[in-house]
Amino acid sequence: MPRTRPDNPARHRAEAIRARRLRGALDMTQIEFAQWIGVSVNTVRNWEQGKRAPSGAAAALLRLIEAMPAEVARALQRVVAEPEVQTAL
């Protein structure tokens, strides 16, 4: 896979479409989605407007949500409901 520059406008547009589609499929507002994945609402807005593209852990989390939404939902809920499990890992 060719490497892309972080400021690549084509990548930002593609990620904007992907982020909006993913959030829409989950039937969440930008605020709900941001809180659910642990980023600011401004971050989600920047992704969806193509100003920024998710990278690092955020990009990996979005790929997991896309591939396994139910499993990620359960995992994220568990972290909120059982914080002591997080420290035991």
Beta strands, then each sheet from edge to edge (+ up, - down):
end
